[in-house]
Amino acid sequence: MENKQTIAVKVISPAATLKSISVGETRVIRSRDIKENIVRSTASRLARYGYTFYTRMCPEGVLVTRTQ
């Protein structure tokens, strides 16, 4: 039998990505990582839990600023 190594798969979580942004910080989320509609829907869903974000499009992807 062959000894096979397992490879850890990195799961991209939109909610965890947005939560990791500190207040007042702006980050670019590339469209190839997380699509714009997913970022916007996640931001509105997290607004129910007290997180507020300002999103806008840029050539690289989505600019996200955490306001609260």
PyRosetta script that sets phi, psi and omega in degrees:
from pyrosetta import init, pose_from_sequence

init()
pose = pose_from_sequence("MENKQTIAVKVISPAATLKSISVGETRVIRSRDIKENIVRSTASRLARYGYTFYTRMCPEGVLVTRTQ")
pose.set_psi(1, 143.1)
pose.set_omega(1, 178.3)
pose.set_phi(2, -85.7)
pose.set_psi(2, 146.5)
pose.set_omega(2, 176.0)
pose.set_phi(3, -93.4)
pose.set_psi(3, 112.2)
pose.set_omega(3, -176.9)
pose.set_phi(4, -104.0)
pose.set_psi(4, 140.7)
pose.set_omega(4, 176.6)
pose.set_phi(5, -96.0)
pose.set_psi(5, 141.5)
pose.set_omega(5, 177.7)
pose.set_phi(6, -90.7)
pose.set_psi(6, 149.2)
pose.set_omega(6, 179.8)
pose.set_phi(7, -110.1)
pose.set_psi(7, 127.5)
pose.set_omega(7, 178.1)
pose.set_phi(8, -72.5)
pose.set_psi(8, 131.9)
pose.set_omega(8, 179.8)
pose.set_phi(9, -99.6)
pose.set_psi(9, 128.2)
pose.set_omega(9, 178.9)
pose.set_phi(10, -85.4)
pose.set_psi(10, 119.8)
pose.set_omega(10, 179.3)
pose.set_phi(11, -95.6)
pose.set_psi(11, 128.3)
pose.set_omega(11, 179.4)
pose.set_phi(12, -91.0)
pose.set_psi(12, 118.2)
pose.set_omega(12, 179.3)
pose.set_phi(13, -109.3)
pose.set_psi(13, 115.1)
pose.set_omega(13, 180.0)
pose.set_phi(14, -61.2)
pose.set_psi(14, -39.9)
pose.set_omega(14, -179.1)
pose.set_phi(15, -65.8)
pose.set_psi(15, -43.7)
pose.set_omega(15, 179.4)
pose.set_phi(16, -66.6)
pose.set_psi(16, -35.4)
pose.set_omega(16, 178.6)
pose.set_phi(17, -64.8)
pose.set_psi(17, -46.3)
pose.set_omega(17, -179.9)
pose.set_phi(18, -68.7)
pose.set_psi(18, -37.6)
pose.set_omega(18, 179.0)
pose.set_phi(19, -66.3)
pose.set_psi(19, -26.9)
pose.set_omega(19, -178.1)
pose.set_phi(20, -75.7)
pose.set_psi(20, -12.3)
pose.set_omega(20, 178.0)
pose.set_phi(21, -76.8)
pose.set_psi(21, 126.7)
pose.set_omega(21, 179.3)
pose.set_phi(22, -80.5)
pose.set_psi(22, 161.3)
pose.set_omega(22, -175.4)
pose.set_phi(23, -62.7)
pose.set_psi(23, 130.2)
pose.set_omega(23, 179.7)
pose.set_phi(24, 87.8)
pose.set_psi(24, -6.4)
pose.set_omega(24, -178.6)
pose.set_phi(25, -89.6)
pose.set_psi(25, 145.5)
pose.set_omega(25, 177.1)
pose.set_phi(26, -117.1)
pose.set_psi(26, 132.6)
pose.set_omega(26, 177.8)
pose.set_phi(27, -131.2)
pose.set_psi(27, 154.1)
pose.set_omega(27, 174.4)
pose.set_phi(28, -102.1)
pose.set_psi(28, 125.6)
pose.set_omega(28, 174.4)
pose.set_phi(29, -106.7)
pose.set_psi(29, 116.3)
pose.set_omega(29, -176.3)
pose.set_phi(30, -68.0)
pose.set_psi(30, 143.7)
pose.set_omega(30, -178.3)
pose.set_phi(31, -64.5)
pose.set_psi(31, -28.5)
pose.set_omega(31, 179.9)
pose.set_phi(32, -75.3)
pose.set_psi(32, -19.6)
pose.set_omega(32, 177.0)
pose.set_phi(33, -84.9)
pose.set_psi(33, -56.1)
pose.set_omega(33, 178.9)
pose.set_phi(34, -136.7)
pose.set_psi(34, 128.1)
pose.set_omega(34, -176.9)
pose.set_phi(35, -71.8)
pose.set_psi(35, 156.1)
pose.set_omega(35, -174.5)
pose.set_phi(36, -59.2)
pose.set_psi(36, -44.3)
pose.set_omega(36, -177.8)
pose.set_phi(37, -64.7)
pose.set_psi(37, -32.0)
pose.set_omega(37, 177.5)
pose.set_phi(38, -69.8)
pose.set_psi(38, -41.3)
pose.set_omega(38, 178.8)
pose.set_phi(39, -62.2)
pose.set_psi(39, -45.7)
pose.set_omega(39, -178.3)
pose.set_phi(40, -67.1)
pose.set_psi(40, -41.3)
pose.set_omega(40, 179.6)
pose.set_phi(41, -69.0)
pose.set_psi(41, -35.1)
pose.set_omega(41, 176.9)
pose.set_phi(42, -67.5)
pose.set_psi(42, -39.8)
pose.set_omega(42, 178.6)
pose.set_phi(43, -63.5)
pose.set_psi(43, -41.4)
pose.set_omega(43, 179.0)
pose.set_phi(44, -70.4)
pose.set_psi(44, -33.0)
pose.set_omega(44, 177.4)
pose.set_phi(45, -68.8)
pose.set_psi(45, -39.4)
pose.set_omega(45, 179.1)
pose.set_phi(46, -72.2)
pose.set_psi(46, -18.8)
pose.set_omega(46, 177.6)
pose.set_phi(47, -62.4)
pose.set_psi(47, -28.6)
pose.set_omega(47, 177.0)
pose.set_phi(48, -65.9)
pose.set_psi(48, -22.4)
pose.set_omega(48, -177.8)
pose.set_phi(49, -103.5)
pose.set_psi(49, 11.3)
pose.set_omega(49, 174.4)
pose.set_phi(50, 98.8)
pose.set_psi(50, 0.6)
pose.set_omega(50, 176.3)
pose.set_phi(51, -91.2)
pose.set_psi(51, 135.5)
pose.set_omega(51, 175.1)
pose.set_phi(52, -126.5)
pose.set_psi(52, 137.3)
pose.set_omega(52, -177.2)
pose.set_phi(53, -132.2)
pose.set_psi(53, 151.6)
pose.set_omega(53, 172.8)
pose.set_phi(54, -116.8)
pose.set_psi(54, 120.8)
pose.set_omega(54, -177.8)
pose.set_phi(55, -117.4)
pose.set_psi(55, 145.1)
pose.set_omega(55, 174.0)
pose.set_phi(56, -153.7)
pose.set_psi(56, 153.7)
pose.set_omega(56, -178.5)
pose.set_phi(57, -80.0)
pose.set_psi(57, 148.5)
pose.set_omega(57, 171.8)
pose.set_phi(58, -142.8)
pose.set_psi(58, 168.2)
pose.set_omega(58, -177.6)
pose.set_phi(59, -60.4)
pose.set_psi(59, -29.3)
pose.set_omega(59, -178.7)
pose.set_phi(60, -81.8)
pose.set_psi(60, -22.5)
pose.set_omega(60, -176.8)
pose.set_phi(61, 160.9)
pose.set_psi(61, -122.8)
pose.set_omega(61, -178.8)
pose.set_phi(62, -121.0)
pose.set_psi(62, 127.8)
pose.set_omega(62, 174.0)
pose.set_phi(63, -88.2)
pose.set_psi(63, 124.6)
pose.set_omega(63, -178.6)
pose.set_phi(64, -122.2)
pose.set_psi(64, 126.6)
pose.set_omega(64, 175.5)
pose.set_phi(65, -118.3)
pose.set_psi(65, 128.4)
pose.set_omega(65, 177.1)
pose.set_phi(66, -89.3)
pose.set_psi(66, 123.1)
pose.set_omega(66, -176.7)
pose.set_phi(67, -100.5)
pose.set_psi(67, -21.2)
pose.set_omega(67, 178.6)
pose.set_phi(68, -152.9)
pose.dump_pdb("model.pdb")
